[in-house]
């Protein structure tokens, strides 16, 4: 099996995993393009996956207006998914987003890189939830 097929298999398995979760999941390829987000993510983002498929990192990292507790925009390299993509390490952070439905939500996001082998980076995945639902 070639490296390309193996990468594809890892992302297929990650997508299948995400599709079965009730928790929001956002999956990107090694270039940061959105390759999948599940129904729970659709509700938090206010956008159906069909409209967001292929969205590059430059878009998804700003379109939902992530901001810190002072209301300042959070750049891609400080977002958990951006850290997983750029530094290839896990990251976690809470912040606010504005869904495309106009709703502002406080979310907690945990992201980690995906590797087919120790040095073979194939993408990243973020799992996130509405902090208002934490009790």
N, C-alpha and C positions, 0 to 999 in steps of 0.2 A: 504494500500500500504506500503510495507516495505521500510526502508531507502535506501537499494540498488536500488530498482526500482525508488525511488524518485531521487536519485543522477543521475541515468541513464537518467531520463526524463529531468532534468536540462541541462545536457550535450547535449542531443538530440536537445533541443530547442536552445541552444547556437550555435550548429553546423548549424541548419537550418537558423538561423539569419545570421551567418557568410557567408553561401553559397549564400546569396542574396545580399551581399554588394560588391560594386566596390572598397572598401577600403580593404587593406590587413589585414587579421585576422589570428591569430595563437592560437589554443585552446589546453590546456593540462589537463590531469587528476590530481588528488591530489598528485600523485607521480612524476609529472612533465613530463610524457610521452606524446609526441605529439599525439593527437587523431584527429586533423583536422587542415589543413590550406587551405584557399581558393585560387582561381585562381590568384587574385591580389597578394597574398603572394608568390605564385609559381613564378611569374614574378620577384619579388624583390629578392627572395632567389635563383633563378636560379635552382630550383629543383621542379619536380612535386610531389604532395602530395603522390602519390602511392609509391614513393621511400622514403618518410620521415615518413610515418605512423608508430607510435610506437617508434620513436626516443626518447631515454631518455634525460633528462635535461643535463647530462654530455656531450652528443654529440651536441645537438642543441645550447647549450650555447658556444661552442667553434668552431664548424664546420664552422660557418659563420664569424669567426674571428672578433668579436665585439671589437672595440678599441675606446679610448677616443681621444680628440683633440690633445694629445701629441703622439699619435700612440701606446699607451700602451694597452695591452689586458684588457678587463673589465671582472672581474670574475662574475660567476653566481649570487652571492648574491648582486651584484651591478647593475645587469640588471633589468629593470622594471618587466619583467616576473618572474625573480628569487626573487625579493622583494615581488611580489604578492603571490608567492608560499611559501616562507619561513616566511615572516612576516605577510602575509595575510592582506596587506594594499595596496591601489592603489599607483602607481608610474608612473613617466614620465621622459624621458631622451632622448636626441639626441646623436647619435654616428654614427660611420661608420661600415659597414659590407662589407664582400667580398662574393658575391653570388657564388654559385658553377659554374656559367657561367663565373667566373673570374672578373666580374664587381664590382668595389668598389662603394658603394652607401652610401650617408649620409641619415640616417633615423631618424625619430622621433617616439618614441614608448610610448604608454600609455597602462598600464596593470592594471588589477584589479582582485581580487579574486572572485570566485563564491561560493555562499552559498545557500544551499537548505533551511536552517533555520539559525538563528543568529549564532549558534555555529557549524553548520554542513557544513564544507568546502568540496566542491566537485571538485574543479579544479580552473583554472585561464584562463584568456583570454587576449591577447595582440592585440591591433589595432595599425597599423603602416603605415607610408607613406614615400615616397622619399622626402626629404626636398628640392631637386632640383626643384620639381614641385610646391613648395609653392611660391605664388606670390601675 
